[in-house]
C-alpha cells in the first residue's frame, strides 16, 4: 500500500481512466497500446486530433441512466459520429466509448441483479453497434467503495465480475471486434473490493489510474502521478510523513498498515504479485497538474504542508504556456519518484505534473516491463505544440 494511498480517508481522489477487455488473452504484439481519453471540445475537433500517435481513443463519457448506457446530452452522439468518421483517414485507430467517470452513479444498482445487468448489457451492445465502435471502457469508481457519494454495497465485488463477464459475452456477438476495458485505481484498497483475477479473464486490459495519487484536498504536497517506487524511508521526517505517522494507529484500524507513497511502479508490482499478466496492465499518465498554495520552501515544497488547492488542477497546456516559462517557477526533478515538479518560492505555490521527460520514462517502463501499454487523461489538456506530451509518449512507444 502507498503513502498517499493511506490518505484515502482524508483526501479527495479524482481519477479517470480506461481498461480493455476480452475473454481471450490479448494478441501477441511487439508494441504497446497508447490510449487517450477524449472529451470533445469546441476548439479541438476530431479532424484536428493527432490520431496517428494513438492506438485507441476513448470518447468520454456515457452514464448509467435508467439502468442503461446513454449520453446525458443528445449532441454527444453527433460528436461521437464525427470521431468515428476519422477512421477513413486513420484506419488503424480503435474508437471506444467510456461509461462512468468520477462521481458517476448508478453502477451498484445496475449490477445488483441479473435482470438489471441484462438490461444494461443489451443497451451497451446496441450502443456500440449503432455507432460502429471498437470497444467499451467501464469506469466504475468504485465497486464497494462509495466514492464521491456514489452508491455502493459489499456485493459489488462479485457483481462487478458478473457484469464484466456478461459485457464480454454481449460484445462478442457484434461483427466488429470489441475491446473491453475497465479503469482501476492506483492504490491497493481498490483491489480488495474486486475479484481481480476473475475480472481479468474477461477483459483485454486494465487501465490503472496512476494519477491523483495525492488529491487536491491533501493537507500536504506530493507527487500526484509518480512513476518511481517511493518508500516510507524516502519521505521520513517530512511534514507529510509526520502527518501520516501521527495517524498510524487510526489507519491500522482501517486496515492500512504502511505509509509507503503510491506510484505506478508500486501498484504494478502489487498487481503482478496478485497474478495479473503484465500484458494486460496499462499504466496512466496525467495531462494535467495539481497545485497547492501556502507551501513552505523546505525541500523546495515537496512533501510539505499547504493552505489548500491553488487552482485545483491545470491542463498541461496551461502549465507549458504560463508556469514553465515563468522565472518564479523553478522546475525540480525527483529521481526517486521519477517525476518533475514546480515550486514558486515567492508565492509559495507547488505544482505536481507530468512533462515530456516523465511520460517518456513511463512509456519506456511499460516497454521494459512488457506491460500492455500506457494511457492518459485527457487529450484536450495537452499542448498543441509539436513537442507535446503525446508526441513524447508516441515516440518512446515505437522504439
PyMOL commands that set and color helices and strands:
alter all, ss='L'
color gray80, all
select helices_A, chain A and resi 4-9+46-48+51-53+75-88+107-111+114-130+147-149+156-171+188-193+196-200+232-235+239-245+248-253+264-274+278-280+298-301+316-323+356-368+379-381+389-397
alter helices_A, ss='H'
color red, helices_A
select strands_A, chain A and resi 33-38+56-65+68-70+94-100+135-139+179-185+205-209+281-286+288-293+308-315+329-334+339-344+349-353+373-377
alter strands_A, ss='S'
color yellow, strands_A
deselect
rebuild
show_as cartoon
